[in-house]
Amino acid sequence: MPDKRFVEAYDSVRLDPEADARIRAALARELASGEEKSKMKKPMRSLRLALIAAIIAVLLAGAAYASGLAAFTATRYMHGEGEYISLADLNKVIEQVGYPITVPAAFANGLRFEKMNVGGEAVYDENNNVLKEYYGVMISYTGDGGEEITLNLSPVLNIPGTHEKRTPSETRDVDGVTVALNFDHYKFVPEDYEKTAADLANEKTGHYFVSFGADTMQESEYAFADFVLDGTEYVLMDDHASADSGNELLQMAGEIIAAHKA
């Protein structure tokens, strides 16, 4: 299980769907349990924990809900949360979450289904009263080389004031469906780091984030593809993005869309 401190911290964070997707993937990948966790070297594990904390701090500053909004979303424990390692359980998951989802077994790029996690979420008002509960689904796809892309699913909430969509890096039409692409740069730096003129200029783009607290400077590229099918929001995330990530995510989005329409 993830460290209790981070679970408790995350439960109080107000995030948009991409921010939520990023933290869930980071926690699932980095805060491993059992044998994997015991094999981590302490310095590396400490750095990873620091980076996860930095991710949360970045998201609070750059991708969280605005404080004046009337509603926000956050995690909420719900009966039936769990992990599934077989797509034979897909119909069970669809029945549980209550909205349609399309989950390919594999993609043309070689990535294959690995596991599916169902977790509780809720929309709260400004007084922390629950307006709506729902389940989110995170699917991990992995390749032979260890590469991983996650697919995060949630219902379109249609509750005014829940969150403000940021301006995407670009949008594409894929078989009649609008796919929003976002390419984000994350720079994790020590406490004594001073932002450069380039940092300050890049932050204005809305896709460049600097976060303090890391032992050494670390920089990462993220790419997202976000689209809606029949009332369900799909967010593909690549947390080791490269120059080809946009095209790869568009291809994967196209395969999901085609499978959904078939």
N, C-alpha and C positions, 0 to 999 in steps of 0.2 A: 504494500500500500504506500502511496505518497506520504511524505513527512506531514504530520498533523498540522504543523504551523502553516504550511503552504496551503493545505486544504482549507483551513479556517480563514486564511487571508483571502483565498480565491472566492470563498462563499460570500464575502462582503464586497467584491469588486463589481462595478457596473460597466458592462462591456457590450460592444456591438458584436454581431455574429462573427466577423473576421477575427476580432480580438479574442473572443471565446474559443474559436477554433485553434488559434495559435497557442494559447495557454494549455488547452486540453492536450494537444499534440506534444507540447514540451513536457508536461507532467508525465504523460504516458511513456514517452521515450526515455527521459532522463532520470526520473525518480523510479527506477526499476525496483522490483521486489525480488526476494528470494536469492537464488544463486547469483544472478547477474549483479545484484546490489552488493553482495559480499565480495565480489571480485573487483569492484571499483577501487582504485587507489585513492587514498584520502585526499591528496591535493587536487586531483582531477575532479573528484566528487564535489569538493568544496567550491571549485570554480563553476561547475555546472549548476549547483544550487544558487550561487551568486548570480549567474546569468539568468536563471529563471526568475529570481527576484527582480532583476533589472528589467526583464521583459514585462513583468507586471507593472513596474514603475513607469516604463515607457508608454504602455497602453493607457494607464491612468492619465498620463499627460497628453497623449496624442490621439488616442482612439477611443477614449471612454465617453460615456454619455455626458452631455453638457449638464452642468449643475441645475440649470433652470428648467429642465424638462419635467413634464408632469408624471412620467413613468419610466421605469428602467427594468432591465432583465438581469437575473443572477441565477446561480445554481440553487437548486432546492431538492432535498432528498425526496424521492418518490418510490413507492413500492414497485418492484419489477425492474429496477436498474440492474444491469449486468453486462457480461461479455459473452459474445457468441463467436465461435471459431468455424462455423459452417454456414454456408448460404442455404442449407436445407432448413434453417431456422428463419429465413427471411419472411415468410408469411406470418409466422408467429410474431415477429418484430413489427410488421406492418399493422397487425391487429392490435398490438399493444400500444403503439404510438398514435394510431388513429388518423394517419395521413398517408397518402401514396408516396412510395419511394422506389426509385429504380436503381438497382445496385448490380452493375456488371460483374461477372466472375473474373474477367481479365480484360486488358486493353491491348491494342495493337502494338504498343511500345514495350510489351513484355511484363508490365506490372500486373500482379495477380492479387486477388483478395486474400487477406491474411486474417483479419478479425473485425468484429463489429461491436461497438460499445454503445449502450443505451443509458442516458443519464437524465435526471430530472432538471427542469428549468422552470422559472416562473417570471411573470411580469408583475412588478410591484408598483403601487402608487407612491407619492412623496412621503406618505406616513408608514411605509413598509407593509401596507396591506396587500394581500395577493389578489391581483385582478384576473390572472389566468395562469394555469399550470399547463405544462406541455413537456413532451420528451424530445431531447435532441439525440441524434445518432451520429457517431463518428466511425467511419470505416477506414481501415489502414490497407493500403496496397503496397506491396514490396516487390523488388526485382532480384534477380540472381546476384547482382553486384552490391546488394545491401541498400539500394536507393529506396526511398519511401515517399509516397504522396498520400495525403489524407483527404477524404471526402466527408464533409460535414453537412448534415441535413437538419432542417427545422421547419416548422410550419410558418408561413407568412402570417404575422400576427394581426395586422390591420387594426392596431390600437394606436390612436393618435398620440404622438409625443414619446413613443417608446425609444426611438433613436433617430439620429440624423445621418443619412447616408453621406459619406464623403465623396468628393469628385474622383471618379476612377482615373487611372492612368490612361486608359483608352477603352473603347467599347467595340465589339464586333457583332455582326449578325451571323448567327450560325443556324441555318435551316429555319429561319423565321423567329429565332429566340435571341434576345439581346444578352450578350455575355459581357460583363464588366471585368476588365483586367486591372489588377493593382500590383505594382512593383515597388516594394518597400526596402529601404536600406536601414539597418540597425547598427548603431555604433555604441558598444559598451566600453566605458572608459573608467580609469581610476578617479578617486574623489578629487585629486588635485589637478585634474585636466582642465584646461581652459579652452572653451569653444573658439574655433578659428572663424575667420570671416567666411570661409567656405561653408562651415557647419551652419552658421547663422543664415546664410543665403539658402542653403539646401533645405533647411527646416521649413522655410516658407512654402515649399512645394507640397507639403502635406504627406510626403512619402519618405521622409528622412527623419530619423529619430536618434537622439543622443541620450544615453542613460548612464548615470554615475553609480559607482560601487564595485566595479570589476577589479580584480587584482592586476590584470594586464588588459591592454586594449584588444578588443575582439570586434570584428565586423562581419555581419551576415546579411545575405540577400534573401528576401521572401517574395514569392509570387502567389497571387490568388486569382481564381476565376470564379465569378459569382453569377448565378442565373436562377430563374424561377420556372418551375414546371408544375402546372395544375395546383397552385397554392403551396408548393414546397420549395424552400430555398436551398440551393445546392452551392456549396463553397468548396472548391478544390484548392488545396494548399501545398505548395512546395517550399519547404523551409531551408533548402540548399539551392536556391535558384541560380540559374545561369542564363546566358544570352538566349538559349533555346527554350527556356521554361515557358514563355508565353505561348509559343507555337505548340508545345507539348500539352499544356493545359487546355488550349483551344481544341486540339485533336481529341483529348479525353472528354471534354465537354460535348463535342459533337457526337461521340460514340454513346454517351449517356442519353443525349437528346434523341438520337436515332432509335436506341433501344426502347426509350419511353414511348415513342410514337408508333413503334412496330405493333 
